[in-house]
Amino acid sequence: MPLTRNFKDTVMARAKADKEFREELIVEATNALLEGDIDTGKSLIRDYLNATEAFTVVAEQLQKDEKSLRRMLGPSGNPTLKNFIGILRACSSSEHLSLKVCHH
């Protein structure tokens, strides 16, 4: 049975409409980074930035070129830890989200 809607389009539509979903994209990206899964973290943050159309704003906050930010978060991108943390901070700030590490 064929899908009627592209999965990525569905994720983008939900992120635009659902604050909790956007917050979870940021939380899961952070968790992925802490677990060493950089590719998943980059992908989730890229989805967040695309859905919120925030690439330009975040690039300005980091004093980076938007194209550079897009490359960092692309499949072959390799952002420094400083840049990745800056991106996470900018995204969480825009959602008024406070990230904390918890031990379970």
N, C-alpha and C positions, 0 to 999 in steps of 0.2 A: 504494500500500500504506500503510495508516494506521499511525502510530506507536503502539506499545503503551504507551509511557510518556512522559510529558511531559519535554521536554529539560531544563527547569529542575529537575525532580524528580531526574533522573539526575545532574545536576551536584551537587546537594545531597547525594545519597546517596554519591557518590564522595568528595566533600570530607569528609564525616563519617568515612569509613572509611580514607582514604588521606592520610597526613601529607605525602608528597611533592606530591600534588595541591594540598593547602592551601597549601604553601609556594609553589608555582608561581602560584597565584592572587595571592598577595602580590607576588611578583617581577614578574609581568606587569602588575599594577596600577601598580607603581612605574615600570616601563618606559613604560607608556602615559602616565603623568603627565609623565615626562621628555621624551617625544616630543610633548607638547602635546595628547594625546587624553584630555582630562579625563573625558568621558562614559564611555569604556571603563574608565578607572581607577576611577571611582565604581562602575560596574556590577560589576566584579570584586571590589572590596572589599565591596560590599553582599552579593554572593553568599557571600563568605567569612564575613562576620558572621552572615548568616542560617544558613549550614550549621553553624557552630560555636556558634550561639545566644549570641553574644558582644556583641550590641548594648548590653545593660545594663552589662556589665563595662567596655567601652571608653568608654561615655558617662560612667561614674563616674570613670575614669582621666583623662578630659579635662575633668571637672567641667562636663559639658553634660547637658542634659535628653535622654533617649533619643529622644523625638519629634523634637527638634531635629537629632540625629545622623541619624535616618532621613530627615528632609527634606533635609539636606545631601547625602546620598548618593542621593537620588531623582533621577528624570529631569530635573527642573527645578531641582535643588539647585545651589548655587554656593558650595562650601566655600572658606574662605580657605586660602591655602597653609599657614599655621600650623596650621589644623585638619586639613587633609589629611595633612600630615607627621605630626602627632600620631596620627592614626588609623593610618597605615602603621607608625609606631613601636610602637604598642600591639599591633597584629596580629602584626608580626614578633617582638616580644618574647614573645608568648604561644606562638609556635612555636619559640622559641630560635633565631631566624633572624637572621643579621647581613647587612644589605644594604650593598653597596659599589658605587660606580660604577666600571666598567672601560672603558678605551678599547680599541677593536678596530681 
